[in-house]
Structure formats: structure tokens, C-alpha cells
Amino acid sequence: MVQGPREETFERDGKTLQQWLPDLLARNPALRRKAGDWIVAMYLGVPSVHSDVEEVVGDKPNREDYQAAWQAAVESAVNAPGFPRRSFFVGAAARLIGNHDKYLSELGRGDEQYERI
């Protein structure tokens, strides 16, 4: 477990939220996983996704205030000049649809009725 002080900024490992978001769609699975981990850590306000939330040092932020700050940070990131907004959202939607199709396929694997459909 990674322990440390509560981290309420939207920057991790030297990169901002705006820089991590496009990495969620990278071709490299390790980079996608790393981006996801750092973004989740930012969302939770902890040093790392591997932090035990109960053992993070410092007062828990007011959830409503922190949620508002998170939403503002995401909005600011995707609306910033130079952010690949269109390709990011199209790519994110395609990945969600692909993952859902894969899930449904695995769910019905071996079911004759599903295979016929």
C-alpha cells in the first residue's frame, strides 16, 4: 500500500489531468492502465490508486466541495485549447462500445441460444 498525505491536486507523476486523459485511449495497455490509475487517484484525492483510503494522512475533504472541484478540473481539461476533444470523446465512446460487446460475448459464450443470435 502507498501511504502519504491526502493529495487534492489534479496532477500526478508530473502530469496534469489534461495530459493523462488522452492516455486512457493509448494503444499501449500499460499506459492506459497507468493513466486510469492516476486519474482514479485524482478522483479520490489520494496519493496513489494503491493507497488505503483509510490510512491516508490528513482530513478528508468535504465531499461536495471536492466533487465540484473534480468536475471543474475535468471540464477545464477537456475545454482547454489543444485538447483533442473530438477524437478523445469519439475514441472513448468506441472503447466503451467495444468493451460492452466483449463483455456480452464472454457472458454468452457457450450458450447455444446466444451463439445463434
N, CA, C and O atoms as a MOPAC input file, in Angstrom:
PM7 MOZYME 1SCF
protein

 N      0.82500 1    -1.18300 1     0.00000 1
 C      0.00000 1     0.00000 1     0.00000 1
 C      0.87300 1     1.25200 1     0.00000 1
 O      1.89400 1     1.31500 1     0.68400 1
 N      0.46100 1     2.22500 1    -0.76300 1
 C      1.14100 1     3.50800 1    -0.79800 1
 C      0.48600 1     4.41000 1     0.23400 1
 O     -0.72700 1     4.62100 1     0.19700 1
 N      1.27100 1     4.93800 1     1.14500 1
 C      0.73300 1     5.84200 1     2.15000 1
 C      1.36000 1     7.20800 1     1.97800 1
 O      2.45500 1     7.34000 1     1.43200 1
 N      0.67100 1     8.20100 1     2.43900 1
 C      1.18800 1     9.55500 1     2.34500 1
 C      0.07900 1    10.52600 1     2.65300 1
 O     -1.01800 1    10.13100 1     3.04800 1
 N      0.36900 1    11.79800 1     2.47200 1
 C     -0.64900 1    12.80600 1     2.76800 1
 C     -1.74400 1    12.81300 1     1.69900 1
 O     -1.52800 1    12.40800 1     0.55700 1
 N     -2.88900 1    13.27200 1     2.09300 1
 C     -4.00100 1    13.43300 1     1.14700 1
 C     -3.52000 1    14.32800 1     0.00600 1
 O     -2.77700 1    15.28200 1     0.23500 1
 N     -3.93100 1    14.03200 1    -1.18700 1
 C     -3.47100 1    14.76700 1    -2.36800 1
 C     -4.69800 1    15.26400 1    -3.11500 1
 O     -5.39300 1    14.48900 1    -3.77200 1
 N     -4.96000 1    16.56300 1    -3.00900 1
 C     -6.16900 1    17.11200 1    -3.60400 1
 C     -5.91300 1    17.93600 1    -4.86100 1
 O     -6.76700 1    18.71500 1    -5.28300 1
 N     -4.74400 1    17.76400 1    -5.45400 1
 C     -4.46700 1    18.44200 1    -6.72200 1
 C     -4.85300 1    17.50000 1    -7.84900 1
 O     -5.10300 1    16.31500 1    -7.62400 1
 N     -4.89800 1    18.01900 1    -9.03100 1
 C     -5.24400 1    17.20000 1   -10.18300 1
 C     -4.03100 1    17.03000 1   -11.08800 1
 O     -4.07600 1    17.23200 1   -12.30200 1
 N     -2.93700 1    16.64300 1   -10.42000 1
 C     -1.67600 1    16.35200 1   -11.09500 1
 C     -1.03900 1    15.16900 1   -10.37800 1
 O     -0.98900 1    15.13100 1    -9.14900 1
 N     -0.55500 1    14.20900 1   -11.15000 1
 C      0.12000 1    13.05500 1   -10.57800 1
 C      1.27100 1    12.66200 1   -11.49700 1
 O      1.17600 1    12.77800 1   -12.71900 1
 N      2.34000 1    12.20300 1   -10.89700 1
 C      3.50100 1    11.70700 1   -11.62600 1
 C      3.99800 1    12.73000 1   -12.65500 1
 O      4.45400 1    12.36600 1   -13.73900 1
 N      3.90200 1    14.01800 1   -12.29300 1
 C      4.40800 1    15.08100 1   -13.15700 1
 C      3.51500 1    15.44700 1   -14.33400 1
 O      3.92200 1    16.23300 1   -15.19000 1
 N      2.31100 1    14.89600 1   -14.39500 1
 C      1.39400 1    15.19700 1   -15.49900 1
 C      0.05400 1    15.66500 1   -14.94000 1
 O     -0.40100 1    15.19900 1   -13.89600 1
 N     -0.56000 1    16.59200 1   -15.65700 1
 C     -1.86300 1    17.10600 1   -15.24700 1
 C     -2.97500 1    16.17000 1   -15.71300 1
 O     -2.76000 1    15.28500 1   -16.54100 1
 N     -4.15100 1    16.38500 1   -15.17000 1
 C     -5.32700 1    15.62400 1   -15.60700 1
 C     -5.49800 1    15.73600 1   -17.11500 1
 O     -5.78300 1    14.74700 1   -17.79100 1
 N     -5.32300 1    16.94500 1   -17.63600 1
 C     -5.45300 1    17.16400 1   -19.08100 1
 C     -4.47300 1    16.29300 1   -19.87400 1
 O     -4.80800 1    15.80800 1   -20.95500 1
 N     -3.27600 1    16.09700 1   -19.34500 1
 C     -2.27900 1    15.27900 1   -20.03500 1
 C     -2.55800 1    13.78800 1   -19.87900 1
 O     -2.23200 1    13.00600 1   -20.77300 1
 N     -3.15700 1    13.37900 1   -18.75600 1
 C     -3.43800 1    11.96100 1   -18.53600 1
 C     -4.65200 1    11.47800 1   -19.31100 1
 O     -4.69200 1    10.32100 1   -19.72900 1
 N     -5.64500 1    12.34200 1   -19.51300 1
 C     -6.88500 1    11.88400 1   -20.14600 1
 C     -6.67600 1    11.20100 1   -21.51000 1
 O     -7.19600 1    10.10300 1   -21.70900 1
 N     -5.93800 1    11.80300 1   -22.45300 1
 C     -5.74700 1    11.12100 1   -23.73900 1
 C     -5.04000 1     9.76500 1   -23.61000 1
 O     -5.23300 1     8.88000 1   -24.44400 1
 N     -4.21700 1     9.60700 1   -22.55700 1
 C     -3.51900 1     8.33500 1   -22.35300 1
 C     -4.48100 1     7.19200 1   -22.02100 1
 O     -4.11700 1     6.02100 1   -22.13500 1
 N     -5.70700 1     7.52600 1   -21.61100 1
 C     -6.71200 1     6.48200 1   -21.37600 1
 C     -7.03100 1     5.71800 1   -22.66000 1
 O     -7.53200 1     4.59400 1   -22.61300 1
 N     -6.73800 1     6.33100 1   -23.80300 1
 C     -7.04200 1     5.71500 1   -25.09600 1
 C     -5.78900 1     5.28600 1   -25.85500 1
 O     -5.86000 1     4.96200 1   -27.04100 1
 N     -4.65600 1     5.28400 1   -25.18400 1
 C     -3.38300 1     4.91600 1   -25.83200 1
 C     -3.43100 1     3.48000 1   -26.35100 1
 O     -4.17700 1     2.64700 1   -25.83500 1
 N     -2.64400 1     3.20800 1   -27.35600 1
 C     -2.56000 1     1.83700 1   -27.89100 1
 C     -1.90900 1     0.88700 1   -26.88500 1
 O     -2.23500 1    -0.29900 1   -26.83300 1
 N     -1.00300 1     1.41600 1   -26.10300 1
 C     -0.25400 1     0.62000 1   -25.13700 1
 C     -1.11900 1     0.35100 1   -23.89600 1
 O     -1.46200 1     1.29000 1   -23.17700 1
 N     -1.47700 1    -0.92000 1   -23.63300 1
 C     -2.32700 1    -1.22900 1   -22.48400 1
 C     -1.72500 1    -0.79600 1   -21.14400 1
 O     -2.45600 1    -0.39400 1   -20.23800 1
 N     -0.40100 1    -0.87600 1   -21.01400 1
 C      0.23900 1    -0.47800 1   -19.75600 1
 C      0.06000 1     1.02600 1   -19.51500 1
 O     -0.17200 1     1.44900 1   -18.38300 1
 N      0.16500 1     1.82200 1   -20.56800 1
 C     -0.02800 1     3.26500 1   -20.44500 1
 C     -1.48600 1     3.58200 1   -20.12100 1
 O     -1.76300 1     4.45900 1   -19.30300 1
 N     -2.42600 1     2.86300 1   -20.76400 1
 C     -3.84700 1     3.06200 1   -20.45200 1
 C     -4.12300 1     2.75900 1   -18.98000 1
 O     -4.83400 1     3.50900 1   -18.31000 1
 N     -3.56600 1     1.67300 1   -18.48800 1
 C     -3.76600 1     1.26500 1   -17.09300 1
 C     -3.15900 1     2.30500 1   -16.13700 1
 O     -3.76200 1     2.65800 1   -15.12300 1
 N     -1.96200 1     2.78400 1   -16.47900 1
 C     -1.29100 1     3.78800 1   -15.64000 1
 C     -2.11200 1     5.08000 1   -15.59900 1
 O     -2.29800 1     5.66900 1   -14.53400 1
 N     -2.59700 1     5.51200 1   -16.75200 1
 C     -3.42300 1     6.72400 1   -16.80700 1
 C     -4.68800 1     6.53600 1   -15.96800 1
 O     -5.07800 1     7.42700 1   -15.21300 1
 N     -5.31300 1     5.39200 1   -16.10400 1
 C     -6.51300 1     5.11700 1   -15.32000 1
 C     -6.23600 1     5.14100 1   -13.83600 1
 O     -7.02100 1     5.68800 1   -13.06100 1
 N     -5.12400 1     4.55000 1   -13.43300 1
 C     -4.75800 1     4.53700 1   -12.01000 1
 C     -4.56100 1     5.94800 1   -11.47100 1
 O     -5.05200 1     6.27900 1   -10.39200 1
 N     -3.83300 1     6.79100 1   -12.23500 1
 C     -3.57400 1     8.14800 1   -11.75300 1
 C     -4.85300 1     8.98100 1   -11.73200 1
 O     -5.05600 1     9.78800 1   -10.82600 1
 N     -5.70600 1     8.78600 1   -12.72100 1
 C     -6.95800 1     9.54600 1   -12.76200 1
 C     -7.87400 1     9.13600 1   -11.61300 1
 O     -8.52500 1     9.99100 1   -11.01300 1
 N     -7.93200 1     7.85900 1   -11.30100 1
 C     -8.72500 1     7.40600 1   -10.15500 1
 C     -8.16300 1     7.99600 1    -8.86000 1
 O     -8.92400 1     8.41200 1    -7.98600 1
 N     -6.84200 1     8.03400 1    -8.73600 1
 C     -6.22300 1     8.62700 1    -7.54500 1
 C     -6.62000 1    10.09500 1    -7.41600 1
 O     -6.93000 1    10.56400 1    -6.32100 1
 N     -6.60900 1    10.82200 1    -8.54000 1
 C     -7.02300 1    12.22600 1    -8.50600 1
 C     -8.48000 1    12.33700 1    -8.09400 1
 O     -8.84000 1    13.19800 1    -7.29200 1
 N     -9.31100 1    11.47700 1    -8.63600 1
 C    -10.74100 1    11.49100 1    -8.32300 1
 C    -10.98800 1    11.24900 1    -6.83200 1
 O    -11.86300 1    11.87000 1    -6.22900 1
 N    -10.21500 1    10.34900 1    -6.25300 1
 C    -10.37700 1    10.01900 1    -4.83600 1
 C     -9.63900 1    10.98600 1    -3.90600 1
 O     -9.92500 1    11.03600 1    -2.71000 1
 N     -8.69300 1    11.75100 1    -4.45200 1
 C     -7.91800 1    12.68300 1    -3.63000 1
 C     -6.87500 1    11.98900 1    -2.77700 1
 O     -6.58300 1    12.41800 1    -1.66000 1
 N     -6.31300 1    10.90500 1    -3.31300 1
 C     -5.28700 1    10.14800 1    -2.58500 1
 C     -3.99000 1    10.17100 1    -3.38800 1
 O     -4.01200 1    10.46000 1    -4.58400 1
 N     -2.84500 1     9.86800 1    -2.73700 1
 C     -1.56400 1     9.91700 1    -3.44200 1
 C     -1.47100 1     8.92900 1    -4.60700 1
 O     -0.85000 1     9.23000 1    -5.62600 1
 N     -2.07500 1     7.77200 1    -4.46300 1
 C     -1.99100 1     6.72000 1    -5.47300 1
 C     -3.25300 1     5.87700 1    -5.40000 1
 O     -3.90400 1     5.79800 1    -4.35800 1
 N     -3.58400 1     5.25300 1    -6.51000 1
 C     -4.74100 1     4.35200 1    -6.52000 1
 C     -4.50100 1     3.16600 1    -5.58400 1
 O     -5.44300 1     2.48900 1    -5.17400 1
 N     -3.24800 1     2.92600 1    -5.25700 1
 C     -2.89400 1     1.81600 1    -4.37200 1
 C     -2.87500 1     2.22900 1    -2.90100 1
 O     -2.48800 1     1.44200 1    -2.03700 1
 N     -3.29300 1     3.46100 1    -2.62100 1
 C     -3.36500 1     3.94300 1    -1.23500 1
 C     -4.56200 1     3.31100 1    -0.53800 1
 O     -5.61200 1     3.10000 1    -1.14500 1
 N     -4.38900 1     3.01700 1     0.73100 1
 C     -5.51300 1     2.60700 1     1.56500 1
 C     -6.18400 1     3.90000 1     2.01000 1
 O     -5.62700 1     4.65100 1     2.81100 1
 N     -7.37200 1     4.15700 1     1.49500 1
 C     -8.05400 1     5.42300 1     1.74100 1
 C     -8.17200 1     5.72800 1     3.23500 1
 O     -8.11100 1     6.88900 1     3.64000 1
 N     -8.33800 1     4.70600 1     4.03700 1
 C     -8.49000 1     4.90800 1     5.48000 1
 C     -7.17800 1     5.29100 1     6.16100 1
 O     -7.19600 1     5.80900 1     7.27700 1
 N     -6.04900 1     5.04800 1     5.51400 1
 C     -4.76000 1     5.33400 1     6.13600 1
 C     -4.06300 1     6.56200 1     5.54900 1
 O     -2.92300 1     6.86000 1     5.90600 1
 N     -4.74100 1     7.27100 1     4.65500 1
 C     -4.15500 1     8.48300 1     4.09100 1
 C     -4.14900 1     9.55200 1     5.17200 1
 O     -5.13300 1     9.73900 1     5.88700 1
 N     -3.03000 1    10.24700 1     5.27700 1
 C     -2.84600 1    11.25300 1     6.31900 1
 C     -3.55500 1    12.54500 1     5.92100 1
 O     -3.43900 1    13.00600 1     4.78500 1
 N     -4.27700 1    13.11400 1     6.85800 1
 C     -4.95400 1    14.39300 1     6.63000 1
 C     -6.46200 1    14.24000 1     6.67800 1
 O     -7.00600 1    13.14500 1     6.53200 1
 N     -7.11300 1    15.35900 1     6.88500 1
 C     -8.56600 1    15.35200 1     6.95300 1
 C     -9.15700 1    15.04000 1     5.59100 1
 O     -8.62400 1    15.43500 1     4.55400 1
 N    -10.26700 1    14.32400 1     5.61800 1
 C    -10.97100 1    14.05900 1     4.36300 1
 C    -11.58600 1    15.37100 1     3.89200 1
 O    -12.11600 1    16.13800 1     4.69500 1
 N    -11.51300 1    15.62500 1     2.58700 1
 C    -12.10400 1    16.86800 1     2.09400 1
 C    -13.62400 1    16.78600 1     2.17700 1
 O    -14.20300 1    15.70100 1     2.21100 1
 N    -14.25400 1    17.95100 1     2.20900 1
 C    -15.70100 1    17.99300 1     2.11100 1
 C    -16.05700 1    17.39000 1     0.74800 1
 O    -15.65500 1    17.91000 1    -0.29200 1
 N    -16.80100 1    16.31000 1     0.76500 1
 C    -17.06600 1    15.55100 1    -0.47600 1
 C    -17.71700 1    16.41500 1    -1.54700 1
 O    -17.34700 1    16.33200 1    -2.71900 1
 N    -18.68200 1    17.24400 1    -1.15800 1
 C    -19.36200 1    18.07900 1    -2.15200 1
 C    -18.40200 1    19.09200 1    -2.76600 1
 O    -18.41400 1    19.30600 1    -3.97800 1
 N    -17.56800 1    19.71600 1    -1.93200 1
 C    -16.60200 1    20.69000 1    -2.44400 1
 C    -15.58600 1    20.01400 1    -3.35500 1
 O    -15.24500 1    20.53900 1    -4.41500 1
 N    -15.10100 1    18.83700 1    -2.93100 1
 C    -14.10000 1    18.14500 1    -3.74100 1
 C    -14.71100 1    17.65700 1    -5.05100 1
 O    -14.06300 1    17.71300 1    -6.09600 1
 N    -15.95400 1    17.17900 1    -4.99900 1
 C    -16.63600 1    16.72600 1    -6.22600 1
 C    -16.80100 1    17.89500 1    -7.19500 1
 O    -16.61700 1    17.73300 1    -8.40100 1
 N    -17.14600 1    19.06100 1    -6.67400 1
 C    -17.27400 1    20.24900 1    -7.52500 1
 C    -15.92400 1    20.61800 1    -8.13300 1
 O    -15.85200 1    20.98300 1    -9.30700 1
 N    -14.85200 1    20.52600 1    -7.34000 1
 C    -13.50500 1    20.82500 1    -7.84700 1
 C    -13.11100 1    19.81600 1    -8.92500 1
 O    -12.52300 1    20.19000 1    -9.94000 1
 N    -13.43300 1    18.53300 1    -8.70900 1
 C    -13.13000 1    17.48600 1    -9.70000 1
 C    -13.86400 1    17.77600 1   -11.00800 1
 O    -13.26300 1    17.73500 1   -12.08200 1
 N    -15.14500 1    18.06400 1   -10.91900 1
 C    -15.92700 1    18.35100 1   -12.12400 1
 C    -15.38000 1    19.56200 1   -12.87300 1
 O    -15.30700 1    19.56400 1   -14.10200 1
 N    -14.99800 1    20.58600 1   -12.12300 1
 C    -14.41800 1    21.78100 1   -12.75100 1
 C    -13.09000 1    21.45500 1   -13.42200 1
 O    -12.79700 1    21.96700 1   -14.50200 1
 N    -12.28200 1    20.60200 1   -12.78600 1
 C    -10.98000 1    20.22400 1   -13.36200 1
 C    -11.15900 1    19.42600 1   -14.65000 1
 O    -10.43300 1    19.64600 1   -15.61900 1
 N    -12.11100 1    18.50900 1   -14.67000 1
 C    -12.37400 1    17.72500 1   -15.89000 1
 C    -12.88000 1    18.63900 1   -16.99600 1
 O    -12.42200 1    18.56300 1   -18.13700 1
 N    -13.82500 1    19.50100 1   -16.64900 1
 C    -14.36700 1    20.43800 1   -17.63800 1
 C    -13.27000 1    21.33100 1   -18.20700 1
 O    -13.19300 1    21.54200 1   -19.41700 1
 N    -12.43200 1    21.84700 1   -17.33400 1
 C    -11.33200 1    22.70100 1   -17.76000 1
 C    -10.35800 1    21.93800 1   -18.66000 1
 O     -9.87600 1    22.47000 1   -19.65900 1
 N    -10.07800 1    20.69400 1   -18.29600 1
 C     -9.13300 1    19.88100 1   -19.07900 1
 C     -9.64000 1    19.64200 1   -20.49200 1
 O     -8.89200 1    19.82000 1   -21.45400 1
 N    -10.89200 1    19.24400 1   -20.63200 1
 C    -11.40200 1    18.89600 1   -21.97200 1
 C    -11.74300 1    20.12700 1   -22.80200 1
 O    -11.87300 1    20.03300 1   -24.02300 1
 N    -11.88800 1    21.27800 1   -22.15300 1
 C    -12.17600 1    22.51000 1   -22.88700 1
 C    -10.93200 1    23.34300 1   -23.15500 1
 O    -11.01600 1    24.38900 1   -23.79900 1
 N     -9.78200 1    22.89600 1   -22.67000 1
 C     -8.54500 1    23.64800 1   -22.85100 1
 C     -8.12300 1    23.64900 1   -24.32300 1
 O     -8.31400 1    22.66100 1   -25.03200 1
 N     -7.54900 1    24.76200 1   -24.77200 1
 C     -7.04700 1    24.81100 1   -26.14500 1
 C     -6.00400 1    23.70300 1   -26.36100 1
 O     -5.13700 1    23.48000 1   -25.51600 1
 N     -6.10200 1    23.03900 1   -27.46700 1
 C     -5.13600 1    21.99200 1   -27.78400 1
 C     -5.55300 1    20.60800 1   -27.31900 1
 O     -4.95600 1    19.61700 1   -27.74000 1
 N     -6.56900 1    20.51300 1   -26.45400 1
 C     -7.01100 1    19.18000 1   -26.03600 1
 C     -7.75500 1    18.54300 1   -27.21200 1
 O     -8.61800 1    19.18100 1   -27.81400 1
 N     -7.42500 1    17.28600 1   -27.54400 1
 C     -8.05300 1    16.62400 1   -28.69200 1
 C     -9.49100 1    16.17000 1   -28.36600 1
 O     -9.80300 1    14.97900 1   -28.35400 1
 N    -10.33200 1    17.14900 1   -28.10800 1
 C    -11.68300 1    16.89900 1   -27.59000 1
 C    -12.48700 1    15.91000 1   -28.44200 1
 O    -12.97100 1    14.90200 1   -27.92800 1
 N    -12.62900 1    16.18900 1   -29.71300 1
 C    -13.45900 1    15.33300 1   -30.57100 1
 C    -12.90500 1    13.90700 1   -30.63800 1
 O    -13.64400 1    12.94500 1   -30.43100 1
 N    -11.62100 1    13.76900 1   -30.92200 1
 C    -11.05000 1    12.42300 1   -31.04500 1
 C    -11.07300 1    11.69600 1   -29.69800 1
 O    -11.21600 1    10.47400 1   -29.65600 1
 N    -10.93200 1    12.45100 1   -28.58800 1
 C    -10.98500 1    11.82500 1   -27.27300 1
 C    -12.36500 1    11.22900 1   -27.01100 1
 O    -12.47400 1    10.07200 1   -26.60600 1
 N    -13.41800 1    12.01100 1   -27.24000 1
 C    -14.75700 1    11.51600 1   -26.93600 1
 C    -15.21000 1    10.43500 1   -27.92100 1
 O    -15.90300 1     9.49500 1   -27.53300 1
 N    -14.82700 1    10.56300 1   -29.17300 1
 C    -15.15600 1     9.50600 1   -30.14600 1
 C    -14.41800 1     8.22300 1   -29.76800 1
 O    -15.00700 1     7.14200 1   -29.78300 1
 N    -13.13700 1     8.33700 1   -29.43100 1
 C    -12.35500 1     7.17200 1   -29.02100 1
 C    -12.87200 1     6.54200 1   -27.74100 1
 O    -12.92000 1     5.31800 1   -27.61900 1
 N    -13.26400 1     7.38700 1   -26.77400 1
 C    -13.79900 1     6.87100 1   -25.51100 1
 C    -15.10900 1     6.12400 1   -25.75400 1
 O    -15.32800 1     5.05500 1   -25.18500 1
 N    -15.97200 1     6.67800 1   -26.58900 1
 C    -17.24400 1     6.01400 1   -26.89400 1
 C    -16.99600 1     4.68300 1   -27.59900 1
 O    -17.64000 1     3.68300 1   -27.28300 1
 N    -16.07500 1     4.66800 1   -28.54200 1
 C    -15.75800 1     3.42600 1   -29.26800 1
 C    -15.21300 1     2.36900 1   -28.30700 1
 O    -15.57000 1     1.19500 1   -28.40700 1
 N    -14.35700 1     2.78200 1   -27.38500 1
 C    -13.79900 1     1.82900 1   -26.41700 1
 C    -14.90000 1     1.27600 1   -25.51000 1
 O    -14.92200 1     0.08000 1   -25.22300 1
 N    -15.80700 1     2.13400 1   -25.06100 1
 C    -16.91500 1     1.67900 1   -24.21600 1
 C    -17.80200 1     0.67600 1   -24.96000 1
 O    -18.18900 1    -0.35200 1   -24.40400 1
 N    -18.11400 1     0.98200 1   -26.20500 1
 C    -18.95100 1     0.07700 1   -27.00200 1
 C    -18.22700 1    -1.24500 1   -27.22600 1
 O    -18.82500 1    -2.31300 1   -27.09300 1
 N    -16.94700 1    -1.17900 1   -27.56400 1
 C    -16.16200 1    -2.39600 1   -27.77000 1
 C    -16.06400 1    -3.24100 1   -26.51300 1
 O    -16.19500 1    -4.46400 1   -26.57300 1
 N    -15.83400 1    -2.59800 1   -25.37600 1
 C    -15.75200 1    -3.33700 1   -24.11200 1
 C    -17.09100 1    -3.95400 1   -23.75200 1
 O    -17.13700 1    -5.06800 1   -23.23000 1
 N    -18.18000 1    -3.24800 1   -24.02300 1
 C    -19.50800 1    -3.79000 1   -23.73400 1
 C    -19.78900 1    -5.00300 1   -24.62800 1
 O    -20.31100 1    -6.01500 1   -24.15900 1
 N    -19.44500 1    -4.90000 1   -25.90700 1
 C    -19.62900 1    -6.03000 1   -26.82100 1
 C    -18.81300 1    -7.23500 1   -26.37100 1
 O    -19.29700 1    -8.36600 1   -26.39900 1
 N    -17.57500 1    -6.98900 1   -25.95700 1
 C    -16.71900 1    -8.07400 1   -25.47400 1
 C    -17.32800 1    -8.71900 1   -24.23900 1
 O    -17.34100 1    -9.94400 1   -24.11600 1
 N    -17.82900 1    -7.90100 1   -23.32700 1
 C    -18.46800 1    -8.40400 1   -22.10600 1
 C    -19.67100 1    -9.28200 1   -22.45400 1
 O    -19.82000 1   -10.37700 1   -21.91300 1
 N    -20.52300 1    -8.80200 1   -23.35300 1
 C    -21.70600 1    -9.58600 1   -23.73500 1
 C    -21.31500 1   -10.88700 1   -24.41400 1
 O    -21.95300 1   -11.91700 1   -24.20000 1
 N    -20.27600 1   -10.84500 1   -25.22600 1
 C    -19.80200 1   -12.04800 1   -25.90100 1
 C    -19.29400 1   -13.07000 1   -24.89500 1
 O    -19.60300 1   -14.25700 1   -24.99800 1
 N    -18.51900 1   -12.61000 1   -23.92400 1
 C    -17.98900 1   -13.52200 1   -22.90300 1
 C    -19.09500 1   -14.04700 1   -21.99600 1
 O    -19.03900 1   -15.18600 1   -21.53400 1
 N    -20.08500 1   -13.22600 1   -21.74600 1
 C    -21.20500 1   -13.60400 1   -20.89700 1
 C    -22.00200 1   -14.74000 1   -21.52800 1
 O    -22.45500 1   -15.65700 1   -20.84300 1
 N    -22.16400 1   -14.66100 1   -22.85700 1
 C    -22.97500 1   -15.66400 1   -23.53600 1
 C    -22.19200 1   -16.81200 1   -24.13900 1
 O    -22.77800 1   -17.68500 1   -24.77800 1
 N    -20.87300 1   -16.83200 1   -23.95100 1
 C    -20.04400 1   -17.88700 1   -24.52900 1
 C    -20.51200 1   -19.25400 1   -24.04200 1
 O    -20.67000 1   -19.48300 1   -22.84300 1
 N    -20.72600 1   -20.13500 1   -24.97300 1
 C    -21.15500 1   -21.48900 1   -24.62800 1
 C    -22.66300 1   -21.62900 1   -24.55600 1
 O    -23.16700 1   -22.74200 1   -24.40700 1
 N    -23.39200 1   -20.54100 1   -24.65800 1
 C    -24.85100 1   -20.58200 1   -24.64500 1
 C    -25.32500 1   -20.69600 1   -26.09200 1
 O    -25.16100 1   -19.76700 1   -26.88300 1
 N    -25.91100 1   -21.84100 1   -26.42800 1
 C    -26.30200 1   -22.09400 1   -27.82700 1
 C    -27.24900 1   -21.03200 1   -28.35600 1
 O    -27.12000 1   -20.60000 1   -29.50100 1
 N    -28.19600 1   -20.61000 1   -27.53600 1
 C    -29.16000 1   -19.61400 1   -27.99400 1
 C    -28.45600 1   -18.29000 1   -28.31000 1
 O    -28.76600 1   -17.64000 1   -29.30800 1
 N    -27.51200 1   -17.89800 1   -27.45600 1
 C    -26.78800 1   -16.66200 1   -27.68600 1
 C    -25.95000 1   -16.78400 1   -28.96600 1
 O    -25.90100 1   -15.84600 1   -29.76100 1
 N    -25.30300 1   -17.91200 1   -29.16500 1
 C    -24.46600 1   -18.10200 1   -30.34700 1
 C    -25.29400 1   -18.04100 1   -31.62700 1
 O    -24.81900 1   -17.54300 1   -32.64800 1
 N    -26.54000 1   -18.54700 1   -31.58100 1
 C    -27.41200 1   -18.49100 1   -32.76200 1
 C    -27.76900 1   -17.05700 1   -33.08300 1
 O    -27.81800 1   -16.68200 1   -34.25400 1
 N    -28.02000 1   -16.24300 1   -32.06000 1
 C    -28.44100 1   -14.86600 1   -32.27300 1
 C    -27.25400 1   -14.07300 1   -32.79700 1
 O    -27.37600 1   -12.87500 1   -33.05100 1

